[in-house]
Amino acid sequence: MKYFETIENRIIKNAKIYIVPSKEGMLYIAINFTLFLIGLTYANNFTLLISFILFIFFLMTMFHTHQIMEKLETPKVMTIKGDSQTFRLVIHEIDENVSINYRSVDKTKYNFKKSFQENTFHCPDLKRGKYQNGDYLYYTFGLYHLFYVWTYRKQEDVFFIYPTPIANTLDSHSYEAQINPIGNDEFSHHTLYQQGLNSKRIDWKVYARTNSLYSKNFTYENPLGLSLDYYRLNDEHEVRLSKLAYLVEKTKTENQKFELKLPNFYLPLDKGETHRQNALEFLSIS
């Protein structure tokens, strides 16, 4: 087993193109060789001519299939968002007959599927995590499936598969936190109290007059942000991460600052695309 693994590692390191007859190709060779023997045995020139034409076709197919792989480039990550279903590889000028496998650093192999979008591939089997130092296996059987041609390319881009976002049953205000207010707080207006908001903000004087719960809203020199806290969710580990991923994505549409608290990581209050991507990357490896 180690012997074959050593051979495979050398093949990957060399990044050469390898070609062997496929099962169909072996059958083709057997049939053509049989025709050749029949032509020789019975001195049938017509049979020999057919055998010769089939041999020339076989050689032309071999060169054409090999040429497909010579034009390949190293794949580039096109998008790194959402879950594994939205992860894509884009490869320009790739033949439609070429397929791709990905081998991670732990030797696990994943099959990429051709997307509807031209020159793009996706891999629904990739799990949440960080992927680096892997290898891409290109392979093709060509137009007529007579040859199997393959080559390896080292992975150049580090990519992450984020948790699949799951909509939180709690309103996002359940995670609202006043973070480092600066200066004096100025009262702005009342809003109807929602479950999950800080109870300290309830205006009890208004409740005495109206018998309804209202929250006080203030204007801060430093605005409010969301505190996305792993420990405030009562779910399994993967579900917690997925719900946090959903809330991180939601902050983008609302242009909201947020902090992220995970068991072994803390991301300070901030906003923006880089901050959002950093949060999703840490969720993917937590």
Secondary structure as UniProt FT lines:
FT   HELIX           2..14
FT   STRAND          18..21
FT   HELIX           23..41
FT   TURN            42..43
FT   HELIX           45..70
FT   STRAND          76..79
FT   HELIX           84..86
FT   STRAND          88..90
FT   TURN            92..93
FT   TURN            96..97
FT   STRAND          99..103
FT   TURN            105..106
FT   STRAND          109..114
FT   TURN            118..119
FT   STRAND          120..122
FT   TURN            124..125
FT   STRAND          129..131
FT   STRAND          135..140
FT   TURN            142..145
FT   STRAND          147..154
FT   STRAND          159..161
FT   HELIX           172..175
FT   STRAND          176..177
FT   STRAND          186..192
FT   TURN            195..196
FT   HELIX           199..201
FT   HELIX           204..210
FT   STRAND          214..219
FT   STRAND          225..229
FT   HELIX           230..232
FT   HELIX           237..254
FT   STRAND          258..262
FT   TURN            263..264
FT   STRAND          265..270
FT   HELIX           273..285
//
